[in-house]
Amino acid sequence: MKRLRWLLPLLFLGADLAAGVRLSFYEPQCHAPNTDPKNPTQWFAPNCRMQAAWGTRVLSITSNSLGMIDREVREVPPASPRRRVLLLGDSFTMGLGVSWDESFAGILASRLAPGTEILNAGMGGTFPRVHLAKAEKLLRDGVHFGEVWVFPDVSDVFEEADFQPGDEFEYARRTLHGRATLGYYALRERVCRFLRLGCLALRPVERLSWLQRTMYDGTMRSAWISDEALDQAFGERGLAACASDLQRLAGILLEARIPLTLAVYPWPEQVYEADHDSRYIRFWWEWAQGQGVEFVDLTPALTDLGPEESARAYYLPLDIHFSARGHARVAEAVFERMSVPREFPN
């Protein structure tokens, strides 16, 4: 038994290393350089193609002339006679872990009327401060769009509260299996960094159900919603900062007479907890009401199969991001509201 206790982590680490060797050939090449350490990279390099690995999949990512993820490399003119809908969000909106055609942005682009164009400015690691900067830049550059949909993420409050990388796992250290999981991750990262490999691909140990739940609900990035102490520690401050940035965005769009829609969605932890009326949802609903902004809650759509089945069906294995089926479900819910063009009220 003692030998097995040491042998299993070594076997898991070996599988990780083998996967890292395979995926080391697929380093992202389309990320524009980041010039501001306080803001993540805001755009992809324009008109770029790359192969990128996520989990066990290697996906093709393509950007258009505006540096936005798209179906193909293409020139996006500043103005267009077509209806244009701008999407702002992070990796969920970008469609991390799935192909363009599987993402809700790609599905909407193909399903909406031929006269509608989706501009997907979603990118991993971004948050309302960056969404605001993106919209300002597009308007400053004379890029025209008629509607904006913002998809704020549960983790945005963590980013806006300026916590340091790694702090999000403090919550996981409260449990024994959480500490064991993080200990394994720390060992893996040291070995992979020494060998200069990206060992984030196969992760067979993480298929165990209790480890999956550890990583779903063991991070402060989502646990603040149900944990009063974490909410007081940074949730309230982060939400206030998010609201301030989105209020500025709403003001800019109001001046430009561009309607804004706010759409919220749960992480797997909230799905497991069947939390359909969280402080997160209530906060953004009240904010939208106060700003005169359209509000869409995607929680009912992503919990319609029951807690366990919805989490398995709509999210990638051992990941917080939507699966292809989850993206299809989001697209279905959003399509009902987006199929009718919005006009700014007189």
C-alpha positions as CSV (number, residue, x, y, z in Angstrom):
1,M,0.0,0.0,0.0
2,K,2.8,2.4,0.8
3,R,4.5,1.7,-2.5
4,L,1.1,2.3,-4.3
5,R,0.8,5.6,-2.5
6,W,4.1,6.8,-4.1
7,L,3.6,4.9,-7.4
8,L,0.3,6.4,-8.4
9,P,1.4,10.1,-8.3
10,L,4.5,9.1,-10.4
11,L,2.3,7.4,-12.9
12,F,0.0,10.4,-13.1
13,L,2.9,12.7,-13.5
14,G,4.4,10.6,-16.2
15,A,1.1,10.7,-18.1
16,D,1.0,14.5,-17.7
17,L,4.6,14.8,-19.0
18,A,3.8,12.6,-22.0
19,A,0.8,14.8,-22.8
20,G,3.0,17.9,-22.3
21,V,5.5,16.7,-24.9
22,R,2.7,16.2,-27.4
23,L,1.1,19.6,-26.7
24,S,4.4,21.5,-26.5
25,F,4.2,21.7,-30.3
26,Y,1.0,23.8,-30.1
27,E,2.1,27.0,-28.3
28,P,-0.2,29.9,-29.0
29,Q,1.2,32.2,-31.7
30,C,-1.7,34.7,-32.1
31,H,-1.7,36.5,-28.8
32,A,-0.9,40.2,-29.1
33,P,1.8,41.4,-26.7
34,N,0.6,42.7,-23.4
35,T,1.9,46.2,-22.7
36,D,0.0,46.8,-19.4
37,P,0.7,44.3,-16.6
38,K,-2.6,45.3,-14.8
39,N,-4.7,44.3,-17.9
40,P,-4.5,40.9,-19.6
41,T,-3.9,40.8,-23.3
42,Q,-6.9,42.4,-24.9
43,W,-6.7,41.3,-28.5
44,F,-5.5,38.5,-30.7
45,A,-3.0,39.4,-33.4
46,P,-5.1,40.4,-36.4
47,N,-5.6,38.0,-39.3
48,C,-3.9,35.1,-37.6
49,R,-4.3,31.4,-37.5
50,M,-2.9,29.1,-34.8
51,Q,-3.2,25.6,-33.3
52,A,-3.8,25.8,-29.5
53,A,-4.2,23.0,-27.0
54,W,-6.9,22.9,-24.3
55,G,-7.3,19.7,-22.3
56,T,-6.8,16.8,-24.6
57,R,-8.0,18.7,-27.7
58,V,-5.9,20.7,-30.2
59,L,-8.1,23.4,-31.7
60,S,-7.7,25.8,-34.6
61,I,-8.1,29.5,-33.6
62,T,-8.6,32.2,-36.2
63,S,-8.8,35.9,-35.8
64,N,-10.1,38.6,-38.1
65,S,-8.6,42.0,-39.0
66,L,-9.9,43.5,-35.7
67,G,-8.1,40.9,-33.6
68,M,-11.3,39.1,-32.7
69,I,-11.8,35.4,-32.8
70,D,-13.7,34.4,-35.9
71,R,-14.7,31.6,-38.2
72,E,-12.0,32.6,-40.7
73,V,-9.4,35.3,-41.5
74,R,-11.3,38.2,-42.9
75,E,-11.3,41.9,-43.3
76,V,-13.9,43.6,-41.1
77,P,-14.7,47.0,-42.5
78,P,-15.4,49.8,-40.0
79,A,-19.0,50.1,-41.2
80,S,-21.4,47.6,-42.6
81,P,-25.0,47.7,-43.9
82,R,-25.6,44.5,-41.9
83,R,-26.8,44.3,-38.3
84,R,-23.8,44.0,-36.0
85,V,-23.8,42.5,-32.5
86,L,-20.7,43.0,-30.4
87,L,-20.0,40.3,-27.7
88,L,-17.8,41.2,-24.7
89,G,-16.7,38.6,-22.2
90,D,-13.9,36.4,-21.1
91,S,-12.9,32.8,-22.0
92,F,-16.5,31.6,-21.8
93,T,-17.5,34.1,-24.5
94,M,-14.4,33.3,-26.5
95,G,-15.4,29.7,-26.5
96,L,-12.3,28.3,-24.8
97,G,-12.0,24.5,-25.2
98,V,-14.3,24.2,-28.2
99,S,-14.1,25.1,-31.9
100,W,-15.7,28.2,-33.4
101,D,-18.6,26.2,-34.9
102,E,-19.3,24.7,-31.4
103,S,-19.1,28.0,-29.5
104,F,-22.3,29.9,-28.8
105,A,-20.9,32.9,-30.8
106,G,-20.3,30.6,-33.8
107,I,-23.7,29.0,-33.5
108,L,-25.4,32.4,-33.3
109,A,-23.4,33.7,-36.2
110,S,-24.7,30.8,-38.3
111,R,-28.3,30.7,-37.0
112,L,-29.2,34.4,-36.9
113,A,-30.6,36.1,-40.0
114,P,-28.1,36.4,-42.9
115,G,-28.1,40.1,-42.4
116,T,-26.6,39.8,-38.9
117,E,-22.9,39.8,-38.1
118,I,-21.4,38.6,-34.7
119,L,-18.2,40.4,-33.6
120,N,-16.8,38.3,-30.8
121,A,-14.4,40.3,-28.7
122,G,-14.4,37.7,-25.9
123,M,-10.9,36.7,-24.7
124,G,-9.6,34.7,-21.8
125,G,-8.6,36.5,-18.6
126,T,-10.5,39.7,-19.4
127,F,-13.0,41.4,-17.1
128,P,-15.2,44.6,-17.1
129,R,-12.3,47.0,-17.0
130,V,-11.0,45.4,-20.2
131,H,-14.5,45.2,-21.8
132,L,-14.8,49.0,-21.3
133,A,-11.4,49.6,-22.8
134,K,-12.2,47.4,-25.8
135,A,-15.5,49.2,-26.5
136,E,-13.9,52.6,-26.2
137,K,-11.1,51.6,-28.6
138,L,-13.6,50.3,-31.2
139,L,-15.7,53.4,-31.1
140,R,-12.6,55.6,-31.2
141,D,-11.4,53.7,-34.3
142,G,-14.7,54.3,-36.0
143,V,-15.9,50.6,-35.9
144,H,-19.7,50.6,-36.0
145,F,-21.9,48.1,-34.2
146,G,-25.6,48.3,-33.3
147,E,-25.9,46.2,-30.2
148,V,-23.6,45.1,-27.3
149,W,-24.0,42.0,-25.2
150,V,-21.8,41.7,-22.1
151,F,-21.3,38.4,-20.4
152,P,-19.8,39.1,-16.9
153,D,-18.1,36.2,-15.3
154,V,-18.2,35.0,-11.7
155,S,-14.4,35.4,-11.6
156,D,-14.5,39.0,-12.6
157,V,-14.8,40.1,-9.0
158,F,-11.6,38.3,-8.2
159,E,-9.8,40.1,-11.1
160,E,-11.2,43.5,-10.3
161,A,-10.3,43.2,-6.6
162,D,-6.7,42.8,-7.8
163,F,-5.9,39.6,-6.0
164,Q,-2.6,37.9,-6.8
165,P,-2.4,34.7,-8.9
166,G,-2.6,31.6,-6.7
167,D,-4.7,33.3,-4.0
168,E,-7.8,31.8,-5.6
169,F,-6.9,28.4,-4.2
170,E,-6.9,29.5,-0.6
171,Y,-10.4,28.1,-0.2
172,A,-9.3,24.7,-1.4
173,R,-6.8,24.5,1.5
174,R,-9.6,24.3,4.0
175,T,-10.1,20.6,3.2
176,L,-7.7,17.6,3.3
177,H,-8.4,16.4,-0.2
178,G,-8.1,20.0,-1.4
179,R,-4.6,20.3,0.1
180,A,-3.7,16.9,-1.4
181,T,-4.9,18.1,-4.8
182,L,-3.0,21.4,-4.6
183,G,0.1,19.5,-3.4
184,Y,0.0,17.3,-6.5
185,Y,-0.4,20.4,-8.7
186,A,2.5,22.1,-7.1
187,L,4.7,19.0,-7.7
188,R,3.6,18.8,-11.3
189,E,4.2,22.5,-12.1
190,R,7.7,22.4,-10.6
191,V,8.6,19.3,-12.7
192,C,7.0,20.7,-15.9
193,R,8.7,24.1,-15.4
194,F,12.0,22.5,-15.0
195,L,11.5,20.4,-18.2
196,R,9.9,23.4,-20.0
197,L,6.8,21.4,-20.8
198,G,3.1,22.4,-20.7
199,C,1.8,19.5,-18.6
200,L,-1.9,20.6,-18.5
201,A,-3.4,18.1,-20.9
202,L,-4.3,14.6,-19.9
203,R,-4.6,14.9,-16.1
204,P,-6.0,11.3,-15.5
205,V,-6.0,11.7,-11.7
206,E,-8.5,14.5,-12.0
207,R,-11.2,12.2,-13.4
208,L,-11.9,11.0,-9.9
209,S,-15.3,12.5,-8.9
210,W,-14.2,13.9,-5.5
211,L,-11.2,15.6,-7.1
212,Q,-13.5,17.1,-9.7
213,R,-15.7,18.6,-7.1
214,T,-12.6,19.9,-5.3
215,M,-11.6,21.9,-8.3
216,Y,-15.1,23.0,-9.0
217,D,-15.9,24.4,-5.6
218,G,-12.4,24.7,-4.2
219,T,-11.5,28.0,-5.7
220,M,-12.3,31.5,-4.3
221,R,-13.1,32.7,-7.8
222,S,-16.6,31.1,-7.4
223,A,-16.9,30.2,-3.8
224,W,-17.3,33.8,-2.7
225,I,-20.9,33.6,-3.9
226,S,-21.9,31.2,-1.2
227,D,-19.2,31.9,1.4
228,E,-19.9,35.0,3.5
229,A,-16.3,35.5,4.7
230,L,-15.0,35.4,1.1
231,D,-17.7,37.7,-0.1
232,Q,-16.7,40.2,2.6
233,A,-13.0,39.7,1.9
234,F,-13.1,40.6,-1.8
235,G,-16.5,39.8,-3.3
236,E,-18.2,43.1,-2.4
237,R,-15.2,45.1,-3.4
238,G,-14.8,43.3,-6.7
239,L,-18.5,43.6,-7.6
240,A,-18.4,47.3,-6.9
241,A,-15.5,47.7,-9.2
242,C,-17.2,45.6,-11.9
243,A,-20.3,47.7,-11.6
244,S,-18.4,50.9,-11.9
245,D,-16.7,49.8,-15.1
246,L,-19.9,48.5,-16.7
247,Q,-21.7,51.7,-15.6
248,R,-19.1,53.7,-17.6
249,L,-19.6,51.3,-20.5
250,A,-23.4,51.8,-20.3
251,G,-22.9,55.6,-20.3
252,I,-20.7,55.5,-23.4
253,L,-23.2,53.3,-25.2
254,L,-26.1,55.5,-24.1
255,E,-24.4,58.5,-25.6
256,A,-23.8,56.5,-28.8
257,R,-27.4,55.3,-28.7
258,I,-26.3,51.6,-28.7
259,P,-28.5,49.2,-26.7
260,L,-26.8,47.1,-24.1
261,T,-27.7,43.6,-22.8
262,L,-26.2,42.0,-19.7
263,A,-26.2,38.1,-19.6
264,V,-25.1,36.1,-16.6
265,Y,-24.4,32.4,-16.3
266,P,-23.3,30.0,-13.4
267,W,-20.2,28.1,-12.8
268,P,-20.4,24.4,-12.1
269,E,-20.4,25.0,-8.4
270,Q,-23.6,27.0,-8.6
271,V,-25.1,24.3,-10.8
272,Y,-24.3,21.6,-8.3
273,E,-25.7,23.7,-5.5
274,A,-28.9,24.5,-7.5
275,D,-28.4,28.1,-6.6
276,H,-30.9,29.9,-8.9
277,D,-31.1,33.1,-6.8
278,S,-27.5,33.8,-5.8
279,R,-26.2,37.1,-4.6
280,Y,-24.4,37.3,-7.9
281,I,-27.6,37.0,-10.0
282,R,-29.5,39.4,-7.7
283,F,-26.7,42.0,-7.8
284,W,-26.6,42.1,-11.6
285,W,-30.4,42.0,-12.0
286,E,-30.7,45.1,-9.7
287,W,-27.8,46.8,-11.5
288,A,-29.4,46.3,-14.9
289,Q,-32.8,47.5,-13.6
290,G,-31.1,50.7,-12.3
291,Q,-29.3,51.3,-15.5
292,G,-32.2,50.5,-17.8
293,V,-30.2,47.6,-19.3
294,E,-31.7,44.4,-20.6
295,F,-30.9,41.5,-18.4
296,V,-30.7,37.8,-19.3
297,D,-30.2,35.0,-16.7
298,L,-28.9,31.9,-18.3
299,T,-29.0,29.9,-15.1
300,P,-32.4,28.2,-15.8
301,A,-31.1,27.0,-19.2
302,L,-27.9,25.6,-17.8
303,T,-29.6,23.8,-14.9
304,D,-32.7,22.3,-16.7
305,L,-31.4,18.7,-16.4
306,G,-30.9,18.7,-12.7
307,P,-27.7,19.6,-10.7
308,E,-25.6,16.5,-11.4
309,E,-26.6,15.9,-15.0
310,S,-26.5,19.6,-16.0
311,A,-22.9,19.9,-14.6
312,R,-21.8,16.8,-16.5
313,A,-23.6,17.8,-19.8
314,Y,-23.0,21.5,-20.0
315,Y,-19.4,21.8,-18.8
316,L,-16.1,20.3,-19.9
317,P,-14.8,17.5,-17.7
318,L,-12.9,18.9,-14.7
319,D,-13.2,22.4,-16.1
320,I,-15.4,25.4,-15.4
321,H,-16.0,26.2,-19.1
322,F,-18.9,25.2,-21.3
323,S,-18.8,22.0,-23.3
324,A,-20.1,22.0,-26.8
325,R,-23.5,21.0,-25.5
326,G,-23.3,23.8,-23.0
327,H,-22.5,26.3,-25.7
328,A,-25.4,25.0,-27.8
329,R,-27.7,25.5,-24.8
330,V,-26.5,29.0,-24.2
331,A,-26.9,29.8,-27.9
332,E,-30.5,28.5,-27.8
333,A,-31.4,30.7,-24.8
334,V,-29.6,33.8,-26.2
335,F,-31.1,33.3,-29.7
336,E,-34.6,33.8,-28.3
337,R,-33.7,37.3,-27.2
338,M,-31.2,38.2,-29.9
339,S,-33.3,37.1,-32.9
340,V,-35.3,40.3,-32.7
341,P,-33.0,43.3,-33.4
342,R,-33.0,45.8,-30.5
343,E,-33.4,49.5,-31.2
344,F,-32.4,52.3,-28.9
345,P,-35.6,53.9,-27.4
346,N,-36.4,57.4,-28.4
